[in-house]
Amino acid sequence: MIDFLRKTVLAGVGATVVTAEKVESILNDLVERGKLSAEEARKATEEITSQSKREFEEAEKRLGSMFEDLLHKAHVASQEDVAKLTKRVNALELKVASLEKEDGEAGGSKASK
């Protein structure tokens, strides 16, 4: 599942690069034919690049949110969940060791009586 999502994101990045190259090619063609000035082409490139970047960042956020929702629905433990459980297990192990030690000492004092 993670590999699929990674490939999807990479495909989106690839499509963005191809689109940027295509836009640049079209704008250069328009400049060469005199339909657009170099300054207009530069501004259009900046606007398109900026808008594409915003859209990509928004899509990335949505994808991240969807991925988190999928993990939550699949009941997959987060790193925070695992850390909390590890802390609880460690505390319980200390309590068990302490109780075993007390039990051992209590048993030892009974044997000496």
N, C-alpha and C positions, 0 to 999 in steps of 0.2 A: 504494500500500500504506500509506504513512504517513498519507495523507488518510483512508483507511478506518479506521485505528486511532484517529485523532483524533476522527472522527465517532462511533466506538463509545464512546470515553471521554466525549465530550460528551453522548451519549445517556444514559449511566449517570448523569452529574451531573444531567441533566434529570429522570430517573426518581427520583433521590434527592430532588430538590426537590419534585416532585409528591407523592411518598410522604410527605415531612415535612408538607406542607400538608394532605394527607388525614388523617394521624395527628392533627394539631392540630385539624382540623375535628371528627373523631370524639370526641376528648377534650373539646373545648368542648361538644359536644352532650351528652356524658355528665354534664358539670358542670351544664349547664342543666337536665337532667332529674333532677338530684339523685342520680345513681348513683355519682358520684365527686366528691370535694371538690376545690377549686381547688388545694390543696397536693398532693394525690395526682396531679392532672393535671400539675402543674408537674414533680414528680419523674419521672413517667412520660415526659414530654417530654424531660427531661434524659437519662434512661437510653436512650431510643430514639435521640436525637440522638448521644449518645456512641457507642453501638453502631454506628450507621450510619456515623459518621466512621471508626471503626476498620475496619469492613468495606470501606469505600471505599479507605482507605489500603492495606489488604492487597491488594485487587483491583488497585490502581494498581501496586503492587510486582510482583505476578504478571504483569501486562500488560507492564511494563517488562522483566522477565526474559524473557518470551516473545519480545518484540521483539528483544532482544539476541541470543537464540538464533537467531531467523530471519535476522538480519543475518549472524551467524557462519556459519550453514549456507549462506547465499547467497554467501559469500566476499566480503562488502563490507568494504572497508578502513575501519578506525576512524580518527579524527582522530590518535590516537597513532601508528598505522601510517604515515599520510601524513607526519606530522612526522618520524618516523625516516627514511623514504625521502628526504624533502627534505634532511635533514641529510647523508645519504650522498651524494646527487647533488651537493650543494654541495662536499663534500670532494673528490669525484672531479673536478669541474670545476677546482678549484684545482690538483690534481695534474696534470691535462692541460695547463693553462695553464703550469705550472712546467716540465713536460717540453718543451712547445713552445718556451718561452723558452730553455731549455738547448740544444735542438736548433738554434735560430736562432743562438745565440752560437757554438756549435761549428761550424756551417756558415760563419759569418762569419770565424772565425779561419782556416779552411782556405782560404778565398778570398784572404786576405792573404798566404798563404805562397807 
